[in-house]
Amino acid sequence: MFDIGFSELVVIGLVALVVVGPKRLPVATRTLGALIGRAQRYVSDVKTDIQRQMDLDELKKVQQQVQDVGQQIQSGVQRVESEVGAVTSDLSQTADAWEGFGEPAASPSPLTRQFGTHIHAPEPSWSEQQEQRRIRERVRGRLRKRFHVKRPRD
């Protein structure tokens, strides 16, 4: 910042000693140090305030971008919902038109009805399928532990 060498500092110190005097020089240096410290703290406070303001502006920009993306997603979801509604209404109209035609389907056998493999059985949801898979894996693991035979090593 300042290009002051050691010899220049010695000259400044000697001039201060002559002008201020040996009795008041320590008090003057303490006061000068306190003033410099206050100035440094003030400058650092101003820097942090400016940095916070810049960060706040960036956060506002990011928030606006996120809101824009959210609105785009919401409009896309609404468009898909309307398209799905149109397709389902078309399918229901087609099903109503074909309802009276053909013969009734044969009832499923008791064996298939028991295990729920006939056409009218409700398909389990994705979470139910995952839960069933986890239960199967737990049972398999327990059976492996229970019936695992340790073989002696050669």
OpenMM code with the backbone's topology and positions (N, CA, C; nanometers):
from openmm import Vec3, app, unit

residues = "MET PHE ASP ILE GLY PHE SER GLU LEU VAL VAL ILE GLY LEU VAL ALA LEU VAL VAL VAL GLY PRO LYS ARG LEU PRO VAL ALA THR ARG THR LEU GLY ALA LEU ILE GLY ARG ALA GLN ARG TYR VAL SER ASP VAL LYS THR ASP ILE GLN ARG GLN MET ASP LEU ASP GLU LEU LYS LYS VAL GLN GLN GLN VAL GLN ASP VAL GLY GLN GLN ILE GLN SER GLY VAL GLN ARG VAL GLU SER GLU VAL GLY ALA VAL THR SER ASP LEU SER GLN THR ALA ASP ALA TRP GLU GLY PHE GLY GLU PRO ALA ALA SER PRO SER PRO LEU THR ARG GLN PHE GLY THR HIS ILE HIS ALA PRO GLU PRO SER TRP SER GLU GLN GLN GLU GLN ARG ARG ILE ARG GLU ARG VAL ARG GLY ARG LEU ARG LYS ARG PHE HIS VAL LYS ARG PRO ARG ASP".split()
positions = [
    Vec3(0.0825, -0.1164, 0.0000),
    Vec3(0.0000, 0.0000, 0.0000),
    Vec3(0.0886, 0.1249, 0.0000),
    Vec3(0.1579, 0.1484, 0.1095),
    Vec3(0.2555, 0.2575, 0.1139),
    Vec3(0.3926, 0.1961, 0.1014),
    Vec3(0.4769, 0.2603, 0.0253),
    Vec3(0.6140, 0.2108, 0.0112),
    Vec3(0.7032, 0.2830, 0.1120),
    Vec3(0.6945, 0.2398, 0.2365),
    Vec3(0.7760, 0.3007, 0.3427),
    Vec3(0.8732, 0.1952, 0.3914),
    Vec3(1.0011, 0.2271, 0.3861),
    Vec3(1.1029, 0.1347, 0.4311),
    Vec3(1.1326, 0.1537, 0.5790),
    Vec3(1.2255, 0.0730, 0.6312),
    Vec3(1.2612, 0.0797, 0.7730),
    Vec3(1.3290, 0.2124, 0.8067),
    Vec3(1.4167, 0.2592, 0.7186),
    Vec3(1.4867, 0.3853, 0.7455),
    Vec3(1.3894, 0.5020, 0.7508),
    Vec3(1.2865, 0.5013, 0.6672),
    Vec3(1.1867, 0.6082, 0.6701),
    Vec3(1.1064, 0.6033, 0.7989),
    Vec3(1.0767, 0.4843, 0.8479),
    Vec3(1.0050, 0.4710, 0.9757),
    Vec3(1.0875, 0.5255, 1.0913),
    Vec3(1.2182, 0.5024, 1.0870),
    Vec3(1.3065, 0.5540, 1.1930),
    Vec3(1.3059, 0.7062, 1.1903),
    Vec3(1.3101, 0.7657, 1.0718),
    Vec3(1.3083, 0.9119, 1.0609),
    Vec3(1.1765, 0.9670, 1.1133),
    Vec3(1.0635, 0.9021, 1.0798),
    Vec3(0.9326, 0.9467, 1.1288),
    Vec3(0.9270, 0.9364, 1.2805),
    Vec3(0.9792, 0.8273, 1.3365),
    Vec3(0.9819, 0.8109, 1.4819),
    Vec3(1.0644, 0.9178, 1.5512),
    Vec3(1.1820, 0.9530, 1.4954),
    Vec3(1.2660, 1.0576, 1.5560),
    Vec3(1.1973, 1.1933, 1.5487),
    Vec3(1.1311, 1.2246, 1.4367),
    Vec3(1.0598, 1.3524, 1.4260),
    Vec3(0.9457, 1.3563, 1.5264),
    Vec3(0.8724, 1.2463, 1.5419),
    Vec3(0.7634, 1.2411, 1.6397),
    Vec3(0.8175, 1.2568, 1.7805),
    Vec3(0.9339, 1.1996, 1.8101),
    Vec3(0.9949, 1.2116, 1.9426),
    Vec3(1.0319, 1.3556, 1.9713),
    Vec3(1.0823, 1.4245, 1.8711),
    Vec3(1.1225, 1.5639, 1.8912),
    Vec3(0.9990, 1.6523, 1.9020),
    Vec3(0.8984, 1.6318, 1.8182),
    Vec3(0.7815, 1.7201, 1.8172),
    Vec3(0.6931, 1.6954, 1.9391),
    Vec3(0.6624, 1.5703, 1.9693),
    Vec3(0.5700, 1.5393, 2.0784),
    Vec3(0.6405, 1.5379, 2.2117),
    Vec3(0.7574, 1.4886, 2.2144),
    Vec3(0.8318, 1.4804, 2.3403),
    Vec3(0.8292, 1.3398, 2.3943),
    Vec3(0.9301, 1.3080, 2.4763),
    Vec3(0.9398, 1.1704, 2.5262),
    Vec3(0.8300, 1.1325, 2.6249),
    Vec3(0.7712, 1.2308, 2.6972),
    Vec3(0.6684, 1.1971, 2.7958),
    Vec3(0.5344, 1.1651, 2.7289),
    Vec3(0.4988, 1.2368, 2.6223),
    Vec3(0.3680, 1.2189, 2.5603),
    Vec3(0.3711, 1.1249, 2.4391),
    Vec3(0.4890, 1.0772, 2.4005),
    Vec3(0.4989, 0.9898, 2.2833),
    Vec3(0.4239, 0.8574, 2.3012),
    Vec3(0.4339, 0.7870, 2.4169),
    Vec3(0.3580, 0.6622, 2.4320),
    Vec3(0.2059, 0.6829, 2.4233),
    Vec3(0.1572, 0.7911, 2.4837),
    Vec3(0.0135, 0.8198, 2.4801),
    Vec3(-0.0289, 0.8492, 2.3368),
    Vec3(0.0525, 0.9235, 2.2645),
    Vec3(0.0205, 0.9592, 2.1267),
    Vec3(0.0196, 0.8350, 2.0373),
    Vec3(0.1147, 0.7433, 2.0579),
    Vec3(0.1178, 0.6217, 1.9755),
    Vec3(-0.0018, 0.5319, 2.0059),
    Vec3(-0.0424, 0.5217, 2.1340),
    Vec3(-0.1608, 0.4433, 2.1689),
    Vec3(-0.2854, 0.5021, 2.1034),
    Vec3(-0.2980, 0.6329, 2.1100),
    Vec3(-0.4129, 0.7006, 2.0491),
    Vec3(-0.4136, 0.6790, 1.8982),
    Vec3(-0.2971, 0.6925, 1.8367),
    Vec3(-0.2860, 0.6707, 1.6931),
    Vec3(-0.3214, 0.5259, 1.6568),
    Vec3(-0.2742, 0.4305, 1.7361),
    Vec3(-0.3065, 0.2893, 1.7124),
    Vec3(-0.4557, 0.2627, 1.7264),
    Vec3(-0.5197, 0.3234, 1.8279),
    Vec3(-0.6636, 0.3058, 1.8466),
    Vec3(-0.7413, 0.3626, 1.7279),
    Vec3(-0.6981, 0.4801, 1.6787),
    Vec3(-0.7653, 0.5406, 1.5636),
    Vec3(-0.7497, 0.4546, 1.4382),
    Vec3(-0.6303, 0.4010, 1.4187),
    Vec3(-0.6079, 0.3144, 1.3029),
    Vec3(-0.6925, 0.1877, 1.3144),
    Vec3(-0.7022, 0.1316, 1.4349),
    Vec3(-0.7853, 0.0125, 1.4564),
    Vec3(-0.9319, 0.0398, 1.4272),
    Vec3(-0.9827, 0.1559, 1.4733),
    Vec3(-1.1219, 0.1926, 1.4448),
    Vec3(-1.1446, 0.2057, 1.2946),
    Vec3(-1.0495, 0.2685, 1.2276),
    Vec3(-1.0622, 0.2861, 1.0830),
    Vec3(-1.0652, 0.1500, 1.0122),
    Vec3(-0.9789, 0.0580, 1.0555),
    Vec3(-0.9781, -0.0749, 0.9937),
    Vec3(-1.1096, -0.1487, 1.0181),
    Vec3(-1.1635, -0.1397, 1.1411),
    Vec3(-1.2916, -0.2035, 1.1710),
    Vec3(-1.4043, -0.1424, 1.0873),
    Vec3(-1.4031, -0.0099, 1.0727),
    Vec3(-1.5043, 0.0569, 0.9917),
    Vec3(-1.4975, 0.0105, 0.8462),
    Vec3(-1.3768, 0.0021, 0.7926),
    Vec3(-1.3597, -0.0422, 0.6543),
    Vec3(-1.4070, -0.1871, 0.6389),
    Vec3(-1.3734, -0.2734, 0.7346),
    Vec3(-1.4172, -0.4133, 0.7245),
    Vec3(-1.5693, -0.4241, 0.7377),
    Vec3(-1.6318, -0.3403, 0.8245),
    Vec3(-1.7776, -0.3398, 0.8349),
    Vec3(-1.8427, -0.2975, 0.7037),
    Vec3(-1.7864, -0.1962, 0.6399),
    Vec3(-1.8407, -0.1507, 0.5119),
    Vec3(-1.8268, -0.2615, 0.4070),
    Vec3(-1.7130, -0.3297, 0.4065),
    Vec3(-1.6923, -0.4393, 0.3111),
    Vec3(-1.7947, -0.5503, 0.3330),
    Vec3(-1.8183, -0.5899, 0.4594),
    Vec3(-1.9153, -0.6968, 0.4874),
    Vec3(-2.0567, -0.6533, 0.4493),
    Vec3(-2.0913, -0.5248, 0.4744),
    Vec3(-2.2242, -0.4769, 0.4350),
    Vec3(-2.2420, -0.4833, 0.2836),
    Vec3(-2.1397, -0.4441, 0.2105),
    Vec3(-2.1470, -0.4489, 0.0648),
    Vec3(-2.1588, -0.5937, 0.0176),
    Vec3(-2.0824, -0.6836, 0.0803),
    Vec3(-2.0878, -0.8256, 0.0427),
    Vec3(-2.2256, -0.8844, 0.0722),
    Vec3(-2.2838, -0.8487, 0.1864),
    Vec3(-2.4187, -0.8978, 0.2200),
    Vec3(-2.5207, -0.8481, 0.1185),
    Vec3(-2.5078, -0.7221, 0.0813),
    Vec3(-2.6011, -0.6669, -0.0161),
    Vec3(-2.5892, -0.7390, -0.1502),
    Vec3(-2.4661, -0.7679, -0.1914),
    Vec3(-2.4457, -0.8404, -0.3168),
    Vec3(-2.5033, -0.9815, -0.3076),
    Vec3(-2.4812, -1.0486, -0.1932),
    Vec3(-2.5366, -1.1832, -0.1737),
    Vec3(-2.6889, -1.1803, -0.1749),
    Vec3(-2.7469, -1.0764, -0.1133),
    Vec3(-2.8921, -1.0632, -0.1102),
    Vec3(-2.9470, -1.0452, -0.2514),
    Vec3(-2.8799, -0.9646, -0.3314),
    Vec3(-2.9231, -0.9460, -0.4700),
    Vec3(-2.9157, -1.0769, -0.5474),
    Vec3(-2.8087, -1.1534, -0.5270),
    Vec3(-2.7954, -1.2828, -0.5943),
    Vec3(-2.9039, -1.3790, -0.5496),
    Vec3(-2.9347, -1.3794, -0.4195),
    Vec3(-3.0398, -1.4668, -0.3685),
    Vec3(-3.1755, -1.4284, -0.4261),
    Vec3(-3.1998, -1.2986, -0.4429),
    Vec3(-3.3257, -1.2554, -0.5026),
    Vec3(-3.3360, -1.3023, -0.6472),
    Vec3(-3.2237, -1.2978, -0.7200),
    Vec3(-3.2238, -1.3454, -0.8578),
    Vec3(-3.2520, -1.4953, -0.8624),
    Vec3(-3.1876, -1.5708, -0.7731),
    Vec3(-3.2080, -1.7165, -0.7687),
    Vec3(-3.3528, -1.7480, -0.7308),
    Vec3(-3.4079, -1.6713, -0.6354),
    Vec3(-3.5462, -1.6933, -0.5948),
    Vec3(-3.6407, -1.6688, -0.7118),
    Vec3(-3.6161, -1.5635, -0.7880),
    Vec3(-3.7003, -1.5351, -0.9032),
    Vec3(-3.6904, -1.6465, -1.0072),
    Vec3(-3.5684, -1.6982, -1.0288),
    Vec3(-3.5504, -1.8070, -1.1240),
    Vec3(-3.6254, -1.9315, -1.0781),
    Vec3(-3.6185, -1.9615, -0.9490),
    Vec3(-3.6872, -2.0792, -0.8952),
    Vec3(-3.8385, -2.0625, -0.9097),
    Vec3(-3.8887, -1.9426, -0.8836),
    Vec3(-4.0323, -1.9194, -0.8996),
    Vec3(-4.0744, -1.9352, -1.0453),
    Vec3(-3.9921, -1.8854, -1.1381),
    Vec3(-4.0236, -1.9005, -1.2804),
    Vec3(-4.0287, -2.0476, -1.3202),
    Vec3(-3.9291, -2.1252, -1.2737),
    Vec3(-3.9264, -2.2685, -1.3046),
    Vec3(-4.0473, -2.3384, -1.2426),
    Vec3(-4.0835, -2.3003, -1.1207),
    Vec3(-4.2001, -2.3591, -1.0550),
    Vec3(-4.3277, -2.3311, -1.1323),
    Vec3(-4.3417, -2.2079, -1.1839),
    Vec3(-4.4598, -2.1754, -1.2626),
    Vec3(-4.4624, -2.2545, -1.3930),
    Vec3(-4.3455, -2.2721, -1.4548),
    Vec3(-4.3390, -2.3514, -1.5775),
    Vec3(-4.3790, -2.4960, -1.5510),
    Vec3(-4.3286, -2.5510, -1.4411),
    Vec3(-4.3623, -2.6898, -1.4057),
    Vec3(-4.5114, -2.7021, -1.3771),
    Vec3(-4.5654, -2.6053, -1.3041),
    Vec3(-4.7071, -2.6096, -1.2699),
    Vec3(-4.7935, -2.6017, -1.3961),
    Vec3(-4.7579, -2.5147, -1.4888),
    Vec3(-4.8353, -2.5054, -1.6130),
    Vec3(-4.8222, -2.6342, -1.6937),
    Vec3(-4.7029, -2.6952, -1.6936),
    Vec3(-4.6852, -2.8229, -1.7631),
    Vec3(-4.7693, -2.9328, -1.7018),
    Vec3(-4.7741, -2.9371, -1.5692),
    Vec3(-4.8548, -3.0384, -1.5004),
    Vec3(-5.0026, -3.0170, -1.5315),
    Vec3(-5.0468, -2.8919, -1.5313),
    Vec3(-5.1869, -2.8656, -1.5630),
    Vec3(-5.2193, -2.9071, -1.7063),
    Vec3(-5.1268, -2.8823, -1.7991),
    Vec3(-5.1485, -2.9208, -1.9381),
    Vec3(-5.1589, -3.0732, -1.9502),
    Vec3(-5.0683, -3.1445, -1.8793),
    Vec3(-5.0709, -3.2915, -1.8834),
    Vec3(-5.1994, -3.3435, -1.8200),
    Vec3(-5.2418, -3.2809, -1.7087),
    Vec3(-5.3662, -3.3242, -1.6447),
    Vec3(-5.4849, -3.3071, -1.7385),
    Vec3(-5.4892, -3.1956, -1.8103),
    Vec3(-5.6012, -3.1750, -1.9026),
    Vec3(-5.5965, -3.2768, -2.0165),
    Vec3(-5.4768, -3.3081, -2.0667),
    Vec3(-5.4650, -3.4076, -2.1721),
    Vec3(-5.5065, -3.5455, -2.1228),
    Vec3(-5.4647, -3.5807, -2.0018),
    Vec3(-5.5029, -3.7107, -1.9445),
    Vec3(-5.6532, -3.7155, -1.9224),
    Vec3(-5.7111, -3.6052, -1.8770),
    Vec3(-5.8564, -3.6010, -1.8589),
    Vec3(-5.9290, -3.6213, -1.9905),
    Vec3(-5.8774, -3.5600, -2.0970),
    Vec3(-5.9397, -3.5760, -2.2281),
    Vec3(-5.9291, -3.7211, -2.2748),
    Vec3(-5.8139, -3.7819, -2.2561),
    Vec3(-5.7951, -3.9216, -2.2982),
    Vec3(-5.8849, -4.0134, -2.2169),
    Vec3(-5.8951, -3.9924, -2.0866),
    Vec3(-5.9800, -4.0791, -2.0047),
    Vec3(-6.1270, -4.0621, -2.0418),
    Vec3(-6.1680, -3.9409, -2.0704),
    Vec3(-6.3083, -3.9242, -2.1111),
    Vec3(-6.3336, -3.9939, -2.2446),
    Vec3(-6.2371, -3.9856, -2.3378),
    Vec3(-6.2520, -4.0580, -2.4646),
    Vec3(-6.2586, -4.2083, -2.4418),
    Vec3(-6.1709, -4.2577, -2.3534),
    Vec3(-6.1712, -4.4018, -2.3246),
    Vec3(-6.3015, -4.4449, -2.2581),
    Vec3(-6.3528, -4.3648, -2.1667),
    Vec3(-6.4783, -4.4028, -2.1005),
    Vec3(-6.5940, -4.4012, -2.1993),
    Vec3(-6.5932, -4.3045, -2.2931),
    Vec3(-6.6983, -4.3030, -2.3949),
    Vec3(-6.6884, -4.4263, -2.4843),
    Vec3(-6.5650, -4.4647, -2.5200),
    Vec3(-6.5456, -4.5833, -2.6022),
    Vec3(-6.5879, -4.7080, -2.5262),
    Vec3(-6.5540, -4.7155, -2.3992),
    Vec3(-6.5933, -4.8319, -2.3185),
    Vec3(-6.7442, -4.8392, -2.3044),
    Vec3(-6.8111, -4.7249, -2.2891),
    Vec3(-6.9567, -4.7240, -2.2792),
    Vec3(-7.0202, -4.7715, -2.4099),
    Vec3(-6.9569, -4.7339, -2.5209),
    Vec3(-7.0109, -4.7751, -2.6502),
    Vec3(-6.9977, -4.9260, -2.6693),
    Vec3(-6.8904, -4.9864, -2.6225),
    Vec3(-6.8658, -5.1297, -2.6404),
    Vec3(-6.9235, -5.2146, -2.5279),
    Vec3(-6.9832, -5.1543, -2.4296),
    Vec3(-7.0301, -5.2274, -2.3129),
    Vec3(-7.1376, -5.3301, -2.3460),
    Vec3(-7.2262, -5.2991, -2.4337),
    Vec3(-7.3359, -5.3905, -2.4644),
    Vec3(-7.2980, -5.5022, -2.5592),
    Vec3(-7.1847, -5.4927, -2.6265),
    Vec3(-7.1462, -5.5927, -2.7267),
    Vec3(-7.0730, -5.7103, -2.6627),
    Vec3(-7.0807, -5.8269, -2.7297),
    Vec3(-7.0040, -5.9444, -2.6873),
    Vec3(-7.0714, -6.0201, -2.5758),
    Vec3(-7.0106, -6.1313, -2.5434),
    Vec3(-7.0629, -6.2160, -2.4380),
    Vec3(-6.9913, -6.1843, -2.3081),
    Vec3(-7.0544, -6.2105, -2.1951),
    Vec3(-6.9854, -6.1883, -2.0675),
    Vec3(-6.8698, -6.2870, -2.0533),
    Vec3(-6.7645, -6.2414, -1.9938),
    Vec3(-6.6457, -6.3261, -1.9761),
    Vec3(-6.6754, -6.4356, -1.8754),
    Vec3(-6.6107, -6.5499, -1.8953),
    Vec3(-6.6267, -6.6621, -1.8025),
    Vec3(-6.5684, -6.6229, -1.6678),
    Vec3(-6.6317, -6.6684, -1.5617),
    Vec3(-6.5809, -6.6346, -1.4285),
    Vec3(-6.4501, -6.7094, -1.4040),
    Vec3(-6.3615, -6.6498, -1.3343),
    Vec3(-6.2335, -6.7154, -1.3097),
    Vec3(-6.2507, -6.8370, -1.2192),
    Vec3(-6.1570, -6.9289, -1.2341),
    Vec3(-6.1634, -7.0500, -1.1527),
    Vec3(-6.1325, -7.0145, -1.0073),
    Vec3(-6.1762, -7.1009, -0.9128),
    Vec3(-6.1490, -7.0711, -0.7717),
    Vec3(-6.0002, -7.0608, -0.7433),
    Vec3(-5.9180, -7.1364, -0.8168),
    Vec3(-5.7746, -7.1324, -0.7927),
    Vec3(-5.7179, -6.9947, -0.8286),
    Vec3(-5.7583, -6.9432, -0.9447),
    Vec3(-5.7065, -6.8119, -0.9833),
    Vec3(-5.7673, -6.7023, -0.8975),
    Vec3(-5.8903, -6.7191, -0.8537),
    Vec3(-5.9525, -6.6190, -0.7683),
    Vec3(-5.8799, -6.6116, -0.6335),
    Vec3(-5.8345, -6.7279, -0.5860),
    Vec3(-5.7669, -6.7323, -0.4559),
    Vec3(-5.6380, -6.6517, -0.4581),
    Vec3(-5.5622, -6.6617, -0.5648),
    Vec3(-5.4331, -6.5936, -0.5709),
    Vec3(-5.4414, -6.4557, -0.6360),
    Vec3(-5.5583, -6.4156, -0.6824),
    Vec3(-5.5751, -6.2825, -0.7363),
    Vec3(-5.5082, -6.2609, -0.8697),
    Vec3(-5.5087, -6.3632, -0.9572),
    Vec3(-5.4447, -6.3482, -1.0872),
    Vec3(-5.5453, -6.3256, -1.1983),
    Vec3(-5.6758, -6.3193, -1.1677),
    Vec3(-5.7719, -6.2953, -1.2736),
    Vec3(-5.7741, -6.1459, -1.3078),
    Vec3(-5.8397, -6.1144, -1.4155),
    Vec3(-5.8337, -5.9795, -1.4724),
    Vec3(-5.8857, -5.8739, -1.3769),
    Vec3(-5.9869, -5.9032, -1.2984),
    Vec3(-6.0503, -5.8020, -1.2156),
    Vec3(-5.9817, -5.7817, -1.0805),
    Vec3(-5.8702, -5.8491, -1.0570),
    Vec3(-5.7996, -5.8310, -0.9292),
    Vec3(-5.7295, -5.6953, -0.9302),
    Vec3(-5.7394, -5.6179, -0.8215),
    Vec3(-5.6710, -5.4886, -0.8205),
    Vec3(-5.5197, -5.5086, -0.8117),
    Vec3(-5.4492, -5.4340, -0.8938),
    Vec3(-5.3030, -5.4439, -0.8935),
    Vec3(-5.2496, -5.3633, -0.7747),
    Vec3(-5.1545, -5.4209, -0.6988),
    Vec3(-5.1028, -5.3460, -0.5844),
    Vec3(-5.0279, -5.2214, -0.6316),
    Vec3(-5.0304, -5.1189, -0.5480),
    Vec3(-4.9614, -4.9949, -0.5825),
    Vec3(-4.8101, -5.0172, -0.5751),
    Vec3(-4.7377, -4.9174, -0.6225),
    Vec3(-4.5921, -4.9285, -0.6257),
    Vec3(-4.5359, -4.9451, -0.4850),
    Vec3(-4.5882, -4.8703, -0.3886),
    Vec3(-4.5378, -4.8818, -0.2516),
    Vec3(-4.5690, -5.0192, -0.1923),
    Vec3(-4.6872, -5.0732, -0.2242),
    Vec3(-4.7203, -5.2073, -0.1754),
    Vec3(-4.6282, -5.3111, -0.2374),
    Vec3(-4.5981, -5.2972, -0.3671),
    Vec3(-4.5052, -5.3898, -0.4323),
    Vec3(-4.3674, -5.3830, -0.3677),
    Vec3(-4.3222, -5.2614, -0.3367),
    Vec3(-4.1912, -5.2457, -0.2733),
    Vec3(-4.1907, -5.3081, -0.1340),
    Vec3(-4.2990, -5.2899, -0.0590),
    Vec3(-4.3079, -5.3487, 0.0744),
    Vec3(-4.3066, -5.5010, 0.0664),
    Vec3(-4.3771, -5.5587, -0.0306),
    Vec3(-4.3766, -5.7029, -0.0482),
    Vec3(-4.2369, -5.7529, -0.0839),
    Vec3(-4.1665, -5.6774, -0.1679),
    Vec3(-4.0302, -5.7160, -0.2055),
    Vec3(-3.9391, -5.7134, -0.0833),
    Vec3(-3.9510, -5.6083, -0.0004),
    Vec3(-3.8675, -5.6007, 0.1212),
    Vec3(-3.8954, -5.7176, 0.2148),
    Vec3(-4.0211, -5.7537, 0.2295),
    Vec3(-4.0567, -5.8664, 0.3177),
    Vec3(-3.9975, -5.9957, 0.2624),
    Vec3(-4.0086, -6.0177, 0.1308),
    Vec3(-3.9503, -6.1384, 0.0708),
    Vec3(-3.8003, -6.1444, 0.0945),
    Vec3(-3.7325, -6.0300, 0.0779),
    Vec3(-3.5875, -6.0283, 0.0989),
    Vec3(-3.5520, -6.0577, 0.2445),
    Vec3(-3.6292, -6.0047, 0.3390),
    Vec3(-3.6030, -6.0328, 0.4804),
    Vec3(-3.6195, -6.1811, 0.5113),
    Vec3(-3.7266, -6.2408, 0.4583),
    Vec3(-3.7514, -6.3834, 0.4830),
    Vec3(-3.6396, -6.4666, 0.4214),
    Vec3(-3.5995, -6.4329, 0.2994),
    Vec3(-3.4893, -6.5070, 0.2363),
    Vec3(-3.3616, -6.4960, 0.3174),
    Vec3(-3.3323, -6.3760, 0.3675),
    Vec3(-3.2123, -6.3577, 0.4485),
    Vec3(-3.2169, -6.4401, 0.5756),
    Vec3(-3.3314, -6.4431, 0.6410),
    Vec3(-3.3440, -6.5228, 0.7631),
    Vec3(-3.3285, -6.6715, 0.7335),
    Vec3(-3.3865, -6.7161, 0.6231),
    Vec3(-3.3735, -6.8578, 0.5872),
    Vec3(-3.2283, -6.8914, 0.5539),
    Vec3(-3.1605, -6.8014, 0.4861),
    Vec3(-3.0188, -6.8259, 0.4563),
    Vec3(-2.9378, -6.8371, 0.5848),
    Vec3(-2.9636, -6.7497, 0.6805),
    Vec3(-2.8906, -6.7548, 0.8078),
    Vec3(-2.9212, -6.8839, 0.8830),
    Vec3(-3.0490, -6.9202, 0.8809),
    Vec3(-3.0909, -7.0352, 0.9594),
    Vec3(-3.0375, -7.1662, 0.9032),
    Vec3(-3.0402, -7.1833, 0.7729),
    Vec3(-3.0035, -7.3100, 0.7130),
    Vec3(-2.8655, -7.3089, 0.6489),
    Vec3(-2.7890, -7.2070, 0.6755),
    Vec3(-2.6535, -7.2006, 0.6205),
    Vec3(-2.5649, -7.2980, 0.6957),
    Vec3(-2.5036, -7.3889, 0.6222),
    Vec3(-2.4166, -7.4890, 0.6819),
    Vec3(-2.2731, -7.4449, 0.6567),
    Vec3(-2.1993, -7.4307, 0.7643),
    Vec3(-2.0597, -7.3905, 0.7498),
    Vec3(-1.9782, -7.5121, 0.7111),
    Vec3(-1.9003, -7.4959, 0.6089),
    Vec3(-1.8175, -7.6053, 0.5621),
    Vec3(-1.6760, -7.5848, 0.6149),
    Vec3(-1.6147, -7.6902, 0.6610),
    Vec3(-1.4773, -7.6755, 0.7106),
    Vec3(-1.3825, -7.6423, 0.5948),
    Vec3(-1.2884, -7.5573, 0.6245),
    Vec3(-1.1908, -7.5205, 0.5219),
    Vec3(-1.0803, -7.6231, 0.5164),
    Vec3(-1.0322, -7.6454, 0.3982),
    Vec3(-0.9258, -7.7446, 0.3804),
    Vec3(-0.7914, -7.6856, 0.4108),
] * unit.nanometer
topology = app.Topology()
chain = topology.addChain("A")
for resn in residues:
    res = topology.addResidue(resn, chain)
    for name in ("N", "CA", "C"):
        topology.addAtom(name, app.Element.getBySymbol(name[0]), res)
